[in-house]
Amino acid sequence: MGDKPYLMGEHPTTIDATLYAWLLHAMRVPFPSPIVKYGNSLSNLVTYCDRMRDRYYADFAGPAIREV
């Protein structure tokens, strides 16, 4: 991804939608696991998930689930 906000550049594509779905279920589950811990240790993936959530699900009232 490098320094781009989305995989292919400045605008999200269907690839971003697919990746977000996978990352969401790997990183934001409500139970501890090594995958959750590792995924949330990578700041570029965390900000990517936050950016996708903010763009498409800004009205979602629930908190972002992260292992603390």
N, C-alpha and C positions, 0 to 999 in steps of 0.2 A: 504494500500500500504506500510505503514511503511517506512523503509529506502531503499527499493528496487527501482530500476529505473523504473521497469514495474510491472504490477500487479502480474505476476507469477514468477518474478525473474529478471535475468540479460538480458533476451531477450524478445522482444515484441511477443505477440500472437494475435490470432484473437479477443480475449477478449479486448485487448488493442486497436485494430482498432475500435471496436464497442464503447468502452468508449470514445475514442478520438472524434469520430463523435458526440456523445451526448454532451460532454463537449464543443467542439468547437461551437456548435450552442446554448449552454446555456451561455457561458462565453464571446464569442468574436463577439457579434452582435453589429452593429453600432448605437445602441440607448440605453439610460440609462434604467435600470430596477433593482429591488432588487436582482434578481438572478444573473445578471452580476456583481453587486457590491459584493455580498457575495462570488461568485465563485472566483473572482479575489482577494479577501482578503485572500484566502487560498494558501499560498505559495507552498505547495506540488502540488496542482492542476495546478497552473500557470507554475511551472517548468516541470511538466509532459506534459502539452500541448506544451510547448516550445521544450521539448526533442523530442516528436513525430513529430512536425513540422520540426525541424532541420534534423531529420533522414529521413523522407519521402518526405518532400516538401522544401528542402533547396534552390531549384532554384526558388521558388515562390517569385515574386518581390514585392508583397504587404506587407504592415506592419501588425504586429499583432494588432488586434483591441482590445482595452481595455478601459474601462471607467476610466477617470481620476478624 
